[in-house]
């Protein structure tokens, strides 16, 4: 069995957990291939297996790993999309961050999680992605997002007007600070903080959520995921921002943005003792009276 490891730089408080990951991998005789930049960051901080390989990009990872483990929070796991792309390599996240909807494995459960991977005690959640296009080829060949595509104003510029169309039919002109187009996976991220609904991962929907709309009767709209969305921006500023998960580009207001479902999906690993509803209850503190804490 061969497992790939990806992570970001971290502070020293995380070191014992990173060490435990590599100890567990070595204990179960798992071959390890580590992202090169992460390897260079940790090589003098933790004890690594004697024989270890590195990779730098998606071409070097494809067909060379059965699973990819993300060490960090949800943002770290989102980074792995550029490495996995359409390879189908399943991903699991060990959460060194705070909330962790995507990176759902607690750092105190590392050994048990890796044992479950070895024994194949898991299932795969197929997660839909968004694809964004424009005449300027925004984000190059990394124009896909697991959470959301966001159109928003720059800095302290004035409110935007975003004209939205679905399959060329007019939806609405949103007077707002911006607009979020989220997948079911992304429904618990930025969209949720802006008043959007929680959508179950297997639902075949996207949600359009306005950011601080001028008209309070403008609400989030759930739409089928087989449509094509088009957006045109009207604003005082000549530029606006488009975000594709954690990547952001500055765009001229004359540019039209098209968003639809990506041609491939991502496989997230869910251990057999986990469920999406359990994750929701734990992360959102459902059923817990916080007055007792």
N, C-alpha and C positions, 0 to 999 in steps of 0.2 A: 504494500500500500504506500502511495506517495501523496503527501499533503503539502500544499503551498501555504506560506505564511506572508501576510501583508500587515503593516502597521505604520503608525506615524511616530515622530519623536515624542517622548514622554518625560515626566519628572521622575525622580528617584523612588517615589512612593509606589510606583507601578512595578519596579524591578522584581520583587519576589514573585509576582504573578506571571510575568514574562518568563522568568526562570522555571516556574512550575510547568508552563506550557511545553517548553523544550525537554524538561525532565520526563514528562508524561509521554511525549512523542518517542523519546529514546527508549523508555521502559517498554513500550508496546512494539518496538522494532519498526517504527514508521520512518520511511525515507522522507527527508525534508528538503524543500526548495524554498528559499527565502528571497523576498524582493530585495534587490541589490542595495538600494538606498537605506532600507531598514536594517539590513545586515551590517552595513558600514557603521550605522549608529549604535548597534547593540554588541558588536563583536568584542569590545573591551569592557562590557558591562555585565554580561551574563556568560555562563559556561555553556558553550554550544557543542552539539555532537561532533565527533571527529570528522565525519564525512558529511559535508553539507554543500548543496548546490545553490546557485543564485539565478534570478531571472530579472530582466529589466523592463520587458514590455509584453503585450498580449501575444505576440508571435512566439516568444520564448516560453510562454506558459502553456499555450494550447497543446493538447495531447501529452503534456508532461506532468499533469497532476490530476488526481481523482477528486480532490476536495480542496477548497481554499478557505483558510481560517483568517478572519479579520480580527486583529487585536486592537481594540479601542472602542469608541462610541459609534453612533449611527453615521456620523460624517465620515469616519474611517471606512465603514462598510460601503458607503456610497462611492468612495474612491475606487473600490475594486471593480466597479462596472467597466471602467476603461481597460482593465486587464482581462476581464472575463469575456465581455462582448457577447457574441453569439456562439461561444464554444460549448455552452451547456454545463460547464463546471459548476457544481453546487457550492454555495457559500454558507458559512456559519460565522456568526460574530460573537466573540467573547467581550463582554461589556466592561471597559475600563473607564467609561464616561459616567453620565448621570442617569438620564431617563432610559434610553436604550430600547426602543420599540423593535428595531431591526437586529441590533446586537443584543440578543435576548439572554445569552448565557451569562449568569452571574460569575464574577471572578473567583468566587469561593466554590464553584462547582466544576473547575477546570478538569480535574482528573476523571470525574464521572462522565463529563461530556465527551472527552477523547475516547474513553472506553466504549461509550455508546457508538461513536463513529466507527471504531474498529469492529464492533459486533453488528454493524449496520442496523442499529436500533433507532431508525429515524425515517421520516418521510420527506418528500420534496413538495414545497409550496411553489407553484408556478406563478410568478408575479409579472403582470403586464407593465410595459414601459411606454413612455411617450416619445415621439419623434418630432423634432422641430426643424423647419426648413425656411429658407429665405433666399433671395437672389444673391446675397453676400456669403452664402454657405457658412452660416454661423456655427461655431464649435467644430468645424471640419468633419472628420469621421467619428467624432464623439458627440454627435447631436442627439443623444438619447438620455432619458431621465427616468429613474425609478420612482422618485417622489413627485416632482412637479416641474412645470415650466412656469416661470413668473415674469410678467411684464410690469415694470414699475418705474417711477420717476427717479430722476437723479437728485441726490442731495436734498437741498431745500427748494427745489424748483416747484412751480405751481402745479395744481391738480391736473391730471391728464383726462382726456376723453378717449376711451378705447372702443372702437366700433367692432362688434363681434358678429361673426357669421358662422352658421353651421350648414355644411353642404350648400354654400352660397345663399342660404336663406338668412335674412337679418334676424339676430337675436335681440341685441340691445346696444345702446351707447352708454358705456359705463363711465360716469364722472367719479373718479376715485384716485387714490394714490397708486393704484395698480390692480392687477388681476392675476389670480392663481389658477392654473389648470392642473389639477392633481389627479393622480391615479388612486385606486383604493389603498395601495400601500402608503401613498403620500397624504391620505386623508387624515392621518393622525399627526401630521407635521405642521407646516406653516398654515395650511388651510384650516386646520382645527383651531388654531389660535386666532384666526380671523372669523370664527363663527361657522365654519363649514361642518358638515356632518361626518360621522365615522362610517366608512363603507367597508363591508367585509371583503377580504382579499380576493375571494372567488367571484365577487360580483363583476359583471361585465359593464362597468360604468366608469366615467370620469366625472369630476365635479369642477364647475367654474365658480370660484369664490372671489368676490370683490374685496379689495383692501381699503378700508375706511371710505366707503361710498358716500357721495354727497347726498344722494337720495336714500333715506333710511328704509324705504320700501323695496329697495333692490336687494334681493336675497341670493344665496348660493343656489345654483341649478345643477341637478344631476342629469347627465346625458349618457346615451349609449356610447360604448367605446369603439364603434365601427364607423364613426362619422369623421369628417374633416372639418377642422376649425380654422378660420382665417381672422386675423386681427389687423386693424389699421389704427394708427395712433394720431391723435390731434392734440397738440400741446403748444404752450408758449416757447418752451425750450426746444432747441433743434435736435436734441439727443434724448434718448431714454435707455433704460437698461433691460436686458433680457437675461434671466437666469435659467440655467439648465442644471437642476440639483444645486451643487455647490459652485458651479462654474458660471461666471457672469461676463457678458459682452456689452459694450456700449454701441448703440445702434442709432442711425439717423432716423428721424421721425417719418421720412418718406418710405421707409422699408415696411413691407407687408410680411407678417409672420404667419406661417401655416403650421398647425399642430395636428397630429393624428397618432394612431397606435403604431408602435414600432413593429417591425417584421419578426422580432424574436422576443423571447421572454427570459427572465432570470429565475434560476432555481435556488430558493432559500431553504436551508435545512431546518426542519423542525423535529427535535427529539421526541421520542414516543411519550415522554411524560409531560409534554408541553401541549398547549392549545392556544389559539388566537384569543379566545375569550379569557383564558387565564392570564395571558399577557396584558389584556386591557384592564382587568380587575386589579392586577398588581401595580401596573404603571400609573393608572389613573386613580388609584386608591378607592375604587368603588366598594361600597359597603363598609367602609371604615369611618368611624366617627373621629375626626381629627381633633375634636375637643378633648379627647382623652390623652393626647400626646403633647 
